Amino acid sequence: MGYSRDSFYRFKQLYENGGEEALQEISRKKPNIRNRVPDYIEEAVTNLAIENPALGQVRVSHELSQRGIMISASGVRSIWLRNDLETLKKRLKALEAKVAQDGILLTEDQLKMLEKAKLEKEAHGEIETEHPGYLGSQDTYFVGTMKGVGRIYQQTFIDTYSRVAFAQLYTEKTAITAAHALNEKVIPWFNEQDVPLLRVLTDRGTEYCGLVENHAYQLYLALEDIDHSKTKARHPQTNGICERFHKTIKEEFYSVTFRKKVYHTLEELQIDLDLWIRKYNEFRPHSGRHCYGKTPMQTFLDAKHIAQEKRCDMLMEKSDSFNEPTISVKTVS
């Protein structure tokens, strides 16, 4: 059957001594923990990667050797891979996340690296977001056709900083449903968190764009004092955060649940979708730019103080400008 006698007798002995459980963990790919470096060395490597993201693995090895910590360049690379720091872009993300959430002071080299990375992002048209609520991304996703229900559309909203997601199902895609998705779940949740939603990014679909005085979605954004940004024409990748989320929800939810269960109403599907969204937000680690391996909800909670502090600063500026003394000059004839 393709196995050598040596392997057969080895498996036979394992089965006789430990039963089926002894055969479950015989892969050669499992790591040998005894070969790993001590925790203090791994912590030193990760800290240096965030302190100075520009250093390569060889320079990190030399830098640590001057501090009395001996580790090879390949050992540095292994630690980077375990901690998702193997590229300069990922190390810069880790630095930005630490600055935003812990409020550390940056060195001159770190400021130069972040400024260079920011210019590169602007050149490639990447989304820039500063804190939770700074920019939300909304899009329409066609789920499919359900017997007895008809065509199903999903209104998706994602906070681009924390990647906290919301999803609401409808049988049509109109300006009313787009506005209802915000009013039903998104805005109440942001109000509950005491974080204002400042701007929403959408494509140029008819459910999002139209004459302001006659368009329900545009009117709703104006009523809530939310700015509206639109993607570049014929460039859906500008709203890539939603596009990537749609791929994830298709692979991890819809492709699985439609094979396990038959749905008869939209409400039944919405219940299971809400459960999956909660798992996505609260229990599934995310590799987004500001998440750094944390869940979207944990990222939001750790960084929402940034949004609240900026709102207080804006209110103080408005108050100061309102209370500025005015000088009246009288002319005497």
Buried (B, 14 or more C-beta within 10 A) or exposed (E): EEEEEEEEEEBEEBEEEEEEEBEEEEEEEEEEEEEBBEEEBBEBBBEBBBBBBEBEBEBBBEBBEEEEBEBEBEBBBBBBEBBBBBEBEBBBBBBBBBBBBEEEEBEEEBEEBBEEBBEEBEEEEBBEBBBBBBBBBBBBBEBEEBEEBEEBBBBBBBBBBBBBBBBBBBEEBBBBBBBBBBEBBBBEBBEEBEBBBBBBBBBEBEBBBBEEEEBBBBBBBBEBEBEBBBBEEEEEEBBBBBBBBBEEBBEBBBEEBBEEEEBEEBEBBBEBBBEBBEEBBEEBEBEBBBBBBBBBBBBBBBBBBBBBEBBEEEEEEEEEEEEEEEEEEEEEE
